Amino acid sequence: MATEVLRCEAHGEGTRLTCVDCSQPICPKCMARTEVGLKCQACAHPAPASLGAGARSRRFPLVLGVAGLAAVVAAGLVFTFISSGTADPVRRPPPPVGAWSELPDLATVRGTAAAVVLRDGRVLVAGGGVGSIALGGAEVLDQSSGTWTAVASLTRPRRGHRGVVLGDGRVLIAGGIAEGELLASVEVYDPAKGTWAAVAPMSTPRLGHSLSLLGDGRVLAAGGTVPGGEGAAASAQTIRPAASTEVYDPVEGTWAPAASMGSARFEHTATALPDGRVLMTGGLGPAGDRVGPLATSELYDPPANAFVRSTDLKEPRTNHAAALLNDGSILVVGGAGGVNGDISVGSTEVFDPRQGTWTVVGALAESRAGHSVTALADGRVLVAGGESVARGARRSLASAEVFDAADRAWRSAGPMACSRSEHDAVRLGDGTVLVVAGDATFPGAAPIARSCVSRYRP
């Protein structure tokens, strides 16, 4: 049986092809390939003017349906690409953890001041400085009213000093610098009387030292830079790390020499362990024929009055910070590294006192030195401020980060309103953290003494 040969309406050529819509004969010269088959030109490309209202209303849902199907397919493809890792989507950073608020500025205290929490919950801030000028002012914060009140001034203006709350609630302030002179002088603040009283001085003037409250109520002063040379050649600003330590007896009001550390240290950290020992880490000290960041650590045993060498940090560092974690381990954060301590580092390490080992944990988002580290009530750790250091160029930071000990990762805690370094920070009774004073340093500019106060709510 012969197959019927049709004639193309447009070209008159013999063909066996027809339009799937109108069944009109078409040939290869005029046919149009579509997703649903071959069509004539009229059906494949209908003129908009030829569409009546009814035709438009019938085709509009079809167009929407096809567009919607395409959107669903496209979304599925994007999801598939993201899930399979073949695409690089823009990832928004998670929101900051906690929130910052600002308190009234200090009136008489600024720069490198010392802050402590008194037994009654008030916060005492003392000393500090503007450039090389040391300040003697002291102020107390009443948390209920959020206001600062001036109290009696220090007996000796000082900056870069250390403070610690004694077992009886008084506050011990020791060392520091004033007008280029390293200080050995020590004084005690009595909250009940609101007065300062000079006590026996340390045997050695110290700056960049550590001050640790021991389990028996005594206080250990360790290391720092000490005077050297004779006469005018004995520049107080020249760093001469010391290994010597001494212990203050608050009952007798006297200092006694203690064992020397295995390494001389300046701007190191000293962290009291639950078993009564004190861990000394890093700092600036002898490194061959020069002075540079140290990786060494050692433990002070008070009953034996002896320092025992421990394992080294993974990375040498000075002007770093440390905090005791809830499990009894110690977190060491950031600092200045490199050959001469002229570059900030972002690495962090955890010391296990049971094993005597260091483990590297998550790195900071921003490298920093001269920052504060505060253990929060829930076991996390807040790092605030500090400065980024690159080959001697310093830039103070307003940023803050929180360390989660559970997954050993850092998360942003948002910025403070004021950038600062070499400040002090304390945890209050309600679990918030107060960050006080400090200096702001920027490339090509002189340091600015800060009097700002920021409060962090976890």
Secondary structure, DSSP 8 states (H G I E B T S, - for coil): -----EE-TTT--EESEE-TTT--EE-TTT-EEETTEEE-HHHHS--GGG--HHHHHHHHHHHHHHHHHHHHHHHHHHHHHHHHT-S---------SSEEEEE---SS-BBS-EEEE-TTS-EEEE-BEETTEE---EEEEETTTTEEEEE---SS--BS-EEEE-TTS-EEEE--EETTEE---EEEEETTTTEEEEE---SS--BS-EEEE-TTS-EEEE--B---SSGGG--TTS--BB--EEEEETTTTEEEEE---SS-BBS-EEEE-TTS-EEEE--EEEETTEEEEB--EEEEETTTTEEEE----SS-BBS-EEEE-TTS-EEEE--EETTTT-EE---EEEEETTTTEEEEE---SS--BS-EEEE-TTS-EEEE--EEEETTEEEEEEEEEEEETTTTEEEEEEEEEEEEBS-EEEE-TTS-EEEE-BEE--TTS--EE---EEEEE-
